[in-house]
Amino acid sequence: MSKSLVQSQFAKSAESYVTSKVHAKGASLARLVELTKPQPDWRVLDIATGAGHTALAFAPHVKTVVASDLTPEMLAVARGLAEQRGLANITFQDADAEALPFDDRTFDLVTSRIAPHHFPHPEKFVAEAARVLKPGGLFALVDNISPDKEILPDFRDEELAAAAADYNMFEKLRDESHVRALGVSEWRRLLAEAALDLEHSEFLTKDMEFETWASRMHIDDAVKADLRDRLAKASPALQAFLKPDLRPDGWTFRLTEAILIGRKAV
């Protein structure tokens, strides 16, 4: 997976993320603030900030926020939103999530929301987040997940593996910069390997309108038709996960987000 492809994809779609309900107003945004309890003296890093919604949500509660992203066009959009809202304690930094340009033990909180499924090496991302955290600091992750036993305990392992592969292909057809949505058990393992103690985990679901979801990435009608066909013909496990529904005004389906909060040892 080329990181230049990620930059290209999001450069084309940067403005659409300003108004995306999932990104700008999704339930996980307020929940992150609630769970982490940000303090007035904190320094916060938001990784792969996109349009900046997470960074902007934390800015009123903390001393400083660094909003980082691989895509300059996304940073420009985020900077514009911060200026519109009069938030002067946010700085913006070009940064690769897997090779952060920050010193060890710099931040009290590191966040990343609805982005890590674009990272080629999520284990490097988690290790880097842990590296730049101060001892006792928090790592707060939100991302779309693939089905596994924690989500669908009644299905066999092979059924879940096939459903996860089909789900990731569904996402990649719509957005070629999608790498892989991990299962929540995989995220738990990566946090443990980075010596981040998991303090909290939960799942949130979000109902998606197919046309809005597909159009955000400017795909053509043939790809949309393929994606609709995949919803219609989904395996029982994938149906249980995505809950596709054909309504008079088009398809809807459901995605699942995991929220994981880990703490670096003191």
PyMOL commands that set and color helices and strands:
alter all, ss='L'
color gray80, all
select helices_A, chain A and resi 3-13+16-19+21-25+27-36+53-61+72-84+116-118+122-132+157-174+184-193+210-215+221-232+236-242
alter helices_A, ss='H'
color red, helices_A
select strands_A, chain A and resi 43-46+64-69+90-94+107-113+133-144+196-209+245-247+250-264
alter strands_A, ss='S'
color yellow, strands_A
deselect
rebuild
show_as cartoon
